[in-house]
Amino acid sequence: MKKYLRDRRGRFDKDRRLYKVFLIVFGLYAVSMIGVNTIWGWMKSLEQAFMVENTRAVEKIEITWQDEVKSLLKDYGIDVEYATKLIQCESSWNPKAFHYNRSGSIDRGLFQINNVYHPEVSKDCSYDSACSTIEAIRIIKTKGFQEWSCVSKGLIK
């Protein structure tokens, strides 16, 4: 008894062996006409193309939060070198820094933004490097650098 296989549409396919023979013969003919070395060269070039793509995927550029702060300052037209000196003087690049003043006010975060003079800057924002940088840029744009004690005392130039 013959076993019949079904094709994609569900019909019985009696000539399935003929398709296989045709594909094998056609494949051998194509290899003989094109050449094994040509096909092998194509395979090697594909392999190299995939290797190049994989090496590109492995490369990773790490951006630190300090770079993000400097980038924000630069984007808003603030003198980055002077602002980095200000940050170094005020908080030594510690975004969690705080200082209790004699008056009872608190200087918080990277830029040591005072909670009394700038109540619009929340505690969470003060301790977040990106948010405090944006607030410091706003203050610098409206009032200048004189708001900070390192500038008013002449500690940075």
C-alpha positions in Angstrom: 0.0 0.0 0.0 1.4 3.4 -1.0 1.5 6.2 1.5 0.5 9.6 0.1 1.5 12.9 1.7 -0.6 16.0 1.7 0.6 19.2 0.2 0.1 22.7 1.7 -3.5 23.0 0.6 -4.4 19.6 2.1 -4.5 17.7 -1.3 -2.7 14.4 -1.7 0.7 15.0 -3.4 1.8 11.9 -5.5 4.7 13.6 -7.1 6.6 14.8 -4.1 9.7 12.7 -4.9 9.8 14.4 -8.3 10.1 17.8 -6.7 13.0 16.6 -4.5 14.9 15.2 -7.5 14.3 18.4 -9.5 15.7 20.5 -6.6 18.8 18.3 -6.2 19.5 18.3 -9.9 19.0 22.1 -10.2 21.3 22.7 -7.1 24.1 20.6 -8.6 23.7 22.3 -12.0 23.8 25.8 -10.3 26.9 24.9 -8.3 28.7 23.6 -11.4 27.8 26.7 -13.4 28.6 29.3 -10.7 31.5 27.5 -9.1 32.1 26.3 -5.6 34.8 29.0 -5.0 32.4 31.8 -5.9 29.7 30.5 -3.6 32.3 29.9 -0.8 33.5 33.6 -1.3 29.9 34.8 -1.0 29.5 32.9 2.3 32.8 34.3 3.6 31.8 37.9 2.7 28.4 37.4 4.5 30.3 36.0 7.5 32.5 39.1 7.6 29.5 41.4 7.2 27.9 39.8 10.2 31.1 39.9 12.2 31.5 43.7 11.5 27.9 44.2 12.7 28.5 42.2 15.9 31.6 44.2 16.8 29.7 47.4 16.4 27.0 46.1 18.7 29.6 45.3 21.4 31.0 48.9 21.4 29.4 50.9 24.1 29.9 54.5 25.1 29.4 55.1 28.8 28.1 58.6 29.7 28.5 59.5 33.4 26.1 61.8 35.3 29.0 64.3 35.4 29.1 64.3 31.6 25.3 64.8 31.5 25.7 67.8 33.8 28.4 69.3 31.7 26.3 68.7 28.6 23.3 70.4 30.1 25.4 73.4 31.0 26.9 73.6 27.5 23.5 73.2 25.8 22.1 76.2 27.7 25.2 78.4 27.0 26.7 78.4 30.4 30.5 78.6 30.7 31.2 74.9 31.5 34.7 75.4 32.9 33.5 78.1 35.3 30.5 76.1 36.3 32.6 73.0 37.0 34.8 75.0 39.3 31.7 76.3 41.0 30.5 72.7 41.5 33.9 71.6 42.8 34.0 74.5 45.3 30.4 74.1 46.5 29.9 70.4 46.8 33.0 68.6 45.5 30.8 66.9 42.9 28.7 65.2 45.6 25.0 65.4 44.5 23.9 64.4 48.1 25.9 67.1 49.8 24.1 69.4 52.3 25.2 72.2 54.6 23.3 73.7 57.6 23.7 77.4 57.8 23.7 79.5 61.0 20.4 81.0 60.0 18.7 77.6 59.9 18.6 77.3 56.1 20.0 74.4 54.3 22.2 74.3 51.1 21.5 71.1 49.2 22.8 69.1 46.4 25.4 69.5 43.7 25.0 73.3 43.4 24.1 73.8 47.1 20.8 75.5 46.3 19.5 77.2 49.4 16.0 76.1 50.6 15.1 79.6 51.9 16.2 81.7 49.0 14.9 79.2 46.4 11.8 77.4 48.0 10.6 76.6 44.4 13.4 74.0 44.2 12.1 70.9 46.0 14.3 68.7 48.2 14.1 65.8 45.7 15.1 68.1 42.9 18.1 69.5 44.9 19.6 66.1 45.3 19.0 65.0 41.7 22.0 66.0 39.6 20.0 66.7 36.3 17.1 68.5 38.0 19.4 70.6 40.2 21.5 71.5 37.2 18.5 72.7 35.3 17.4 74.8 38.3 20.9 76.2 38.7 20.9 77.1 35.0 17.6 79.0 35.6 19.1 80.8 38.5 22.3 81.7 36.6 20.3 83.0 33.7 18.1 85.2 35.9 20.5 86.3 38.7 24.0 85.3 37.6 26.7 83.4 39.5 26.6 85.8 42.5 24.1 83.6 44.3 26.8 81.1 45.3 29.1 81.7 48.2 32.2 80.5 46.4 31.7 83.2 43.9 30.8 86.0 46.3 33.7 85.2 48.6 36.1 85.1 45.6 37.1 81.5 45.9 36.8 80.8 42.2 37.8 83.1 39.3 
